[in-house]
Amino acid sequence: MTQHGTPTLERCVGDVERFAGCWALRPSHHRADPPEAFGDLLSIADIDVLLSEHGLRRPFFRAVGDGATVPAEEYTVRAQVGSRTIDDLADPARLGQLFAEGATIVLQGLHRAWPPLARFCAELSAELGHPTQANAYLSRRERPGFDVHWDTHDVFVLQVEGTKRWRVYEPLRRWPLERSSSAGELREDDLVPQVELDLAPGDCLYLPKGFPHAALATDGSSLHLTIGVASFSGQAILEEVLRSAVDRDDAFRRPLPIGVLDSPDRMAEEVATVVEAFAKHLASSLDISEVAARTAGRLVRSRPTSNRGALAAIVAADAVTLDSRLRLDDAVRTEDANPGGDRRLTLPDRSLGFPARVAPVLEWLVEHRRVLVADLPQLDDESKLVLARRLVAETFAQLDG
């Protein structure tokens, strides 16, 4: 939940249940109230700070104009860092000049570089169940940055400043794979229009992957964020099913025979043998709970991190005593780690696993939130300290006072 007190997905789409019917299927537009709803995430002044004071290097930024990327040497400078010379540092003055001439300034990977967007992406990822990332686009009126194209990930377009006209077309293919490309194959005259609208500050436009689109600033300058969603599909489950099969059955780990590539018939026999063994595995040996747990763990590990202050937390953990008071992070929850009763504590972007015998302590801790280490139930003093220090070091809890 953001500092606005509203769940992050709700900030973007309004009615979450209504939006669920659009997810991955069709575009959706939401007009926020108040209109400055996304101004806390990034501003043009913030971009100046990022470019001039944060030492950004390529590829965290680029300049684009008329559908082509401006050569990096036109807006980067050389600098000495210790004993090493780098040549891809942002040149704020040159980037400003390019922007004045009509170029679009793109900042990439802001979920790694700008704390408000790091928190926003971590929270949105937790609510969606899919990893997210953040880019920013600062454009000038009537000067296109990009030609019509489609993306291989879903996006939430958050209009921050100015206005921008978006044209969205019917997809040529549904849910394109990451390796797919729209380069060189799209002409707007050949596409079927679906949506055309102007986004104003506070508006959000959701676009599923594969929908061709183009945008143009209509009023002075425009700043918008694109929150990309690298959504997992059934492919992620199939990959974990396959990994489980290979782990459990040596039939899938056996090397193929020598010379098999020289005989199409022998290769076909090997394929048939492996497919038959896999079918038997699915019918008799597949552990659905194991695959579900492995898939869920993979999704959790893919989320953008919001683990700030990790070094200070390690130092703080050394100071924990039985007389210390802990404050559990507001977002911490408990859930089953496996059918055997093991439990884990979760944050939007990560989790900590614990054996089943600690489960009652975790439930008590989540219920009370602010506790004295000495009051942790069912543990001896040494175990209380081990648990408390781990929670602080991993930033699941802080020293309270």
NORGILIN-V203114 format. One record per backbone hydrogen bond with DSSP energy under -1.0 kcal/mol. NH is the residue of the N-H (numbers start at 1). CO is the residue of the C=O. E is the energy in kcal/mol with one decimal. If there is no record, write none. Layout:
{{NH CO E} {NH CO E}}
This chain:
{{2 6 -1.4} {5 2 -2.3} {11 7 -1.9} {12 8 -1.3} {13 9 -2.5} {14 10 -2.4} {19 15 -2.2} {20 16 -2.1} {21 18 -1.1} {22 19 -2.1} {23 19 -1.6} {25 22 -2.7} {26 22 -2.0} {28 206 -1.7} {30 204 -2.7} {32 202 -1.3} {37 34 -1.1} {39 36 -1.8} {41 38 -1.6} {47 43 -1.9} {48 44 -1.9} {49 45 -1.8} {50 46 -2.7} {51 47 -2.6} {52 48 -2.3} {53 49 -2.7} {58 88 -1.9} {60 57 -2.4} {62 106 -2.0} {64 104 -2.6} {65 68 -2.8} {66 144 -2.4} {67 145 -1.3} {68 65 -1.7} {70 63 -3.0} {74 71 -2.0} {75 72 -2.0} {77 89 -2.3} {79 86 -2.5} {81 84 -3.4} {84 81 -2.2} {86 79 -2.9} {89 77 -1.7} {90 56 -2.2} {91 75 -2.0} {95 91 -2.5} {96 92 -2.4} {97 93 -1.9} {98 94 -2.5} {99 95 -2.3} {100 96 -2.3} {101 97 -1.5} {102 99 -1.5} {103 98 -2.6} {104 64 -3.6} {105 138 -2.5} {106 62 -3.0} {107 136 -2.3} {108 60 -2.3} {110 134 -2.6} {112 109 -2.1} {114 110 -2.4} {118 114 -2.0} {119 115 -2.5} {120 116 -2.0} {121 117 -2.6} {122 118 -2.0} {123 119 -2.4} {124 120 -2.7} {125 121 -2.6} {126 122 -1.8} {127 123 -1.8} {128 124 -2.6} {129 125 -2.7} {133 228 -1.8} {135 226 -2.1} {136 107 -2.6} {137 224 -2.6} {138 105 -2.6} {139 222 -2.9} {141 220 -1.3} {142 217 -2.5} {143 140 -1.4} {149 213 -1.9} {154 229 -1.5} {155 207 -2.3} {156 227 -1.7} {157 205 -3.3} {158 225 -2.9} {159 203 -2.4} {160 223 -2.5} {161 223 -1.9} {164 199 -1.7} {165 216 -3.0} {166 197 -3.2} {167 214 -2.6} {168 195 -3.4} {169 212 -2.7} {170 192 -3.0} {180 177 -1.9} {185 182 -1.6} {190 187 -2.0} {191 188 -1.2} {194 168 -3.1} {195 168 -2.1} {197 166 -2.0} {199 164 -3.2} {202 159 -2.8} {203 200 -2.6} {204 30 -2.7} {205 157 -2.1} {206 28 -3.4} {207 155 -2.7} {210 151 -2.0} {211 208 -1.4} {213 149 -2.4} {214 167 -1.8} {216 165 -1.9} {218 163 -1.5} {222 139 -2.3} {223 161 -2.5} {224 137 -2.0} {225 158 -2.7} {226 135 -2.4} {227 156 -2.8} {228 133 -1.6} {229 154 -3.2} {230 131 -1.5} {231 229 -2.1} {236 233 -1.6} {238 234 -2.5} {239 235 -2.4} {240 236 -1.6} {241 237 -2.5} {242 238 -2.6} {243 239 -2.2} {244 240 -2.4} {245 241 -2.3} {246 242 -2.4} {247 243 -2.1} {248 244 -2.0} {249 245 -2.3} {252 249 -1.5} {253 250 -1.1} {260 257 -1.5} {262 259 -1.6} {263 260 -1.2} {267 263 -2.3} {268 264 -2.3} {269 265 -2.1} {270 266 -2.2} {271 267 -2.4} {272 268 -2.4} {273 269 -2.3} {274 270 -2.5} {275 271 -2.7} {276 272 -2.4} {277 273 -2.2} {278 274 -2.4} {279 275 -2.4} {280 276 -2.0} {281 277 -2.1} {282 278 -2.5} {283 279 -1.8} {284 280 -2.2} {285 281 -2.0} {286 281 -1.7} {291 287 -2.4} {292 288 -2.7} {293 289 -2.4} {294 290 -2.6} {295 291 -2.7} {296 292 -2.6} {297 293 -2.4} {298 294 -2.0} {299 295 -2.1} {300 296 -2.4} {301 297 -2.4} {302 298 -1.1} {303 300 -1.3} {308 306 -2.1} {313 309 -1.9} {314 310 -1.7} {315 311 -1.7} {316 312 -2.6} {317 313 -2.3} {319 316 -1.4} {320 317 -1.4} {324 321 -1.5} {326 371 -3.1} {327 398 -2.7} {328 369 -2.7} {329 396 -2.7} {332 329 -1.7} {333 346 -1.8} {335 344 -1.8} {337 342 -2.8} {341 338 -1.6} {343 354 -1.7} {344 335 -2.2} {345 352 -2.2} {346 333 -2.7} {347 350 -3.1} {352 345 -2.6} {354 343 -3.0} {358 355 -1.8} {359 356 -1.4} {362 358 -2.1} {363 359 -2.4} {364 360 -2.1} {365 361 -2.5} {366 362 -2.6} {367 363 -1.9} {368 364 -2.0} {369 365 -3.1} {370 368 -2.7} {371 326 -1.9} {373 324 -2.7} {374 322 -1.9} {375 372 -1.9} {376 373 -1.7} {384 380 -2.3} {385 381 -2.0} {386 382 -2.2} {387 383 -2.5} {388 384 -2.6} {389 385 -2.7} {390 386 -1.8} {391 387 -2.3} {392 388 -2.1} {393 389 -2.7} {394 390 -2.1} {395 392 -1.6} {396 391 -2.3} {397 391 -1.5} {398 327 -2.1} {400 325 -3.4}}
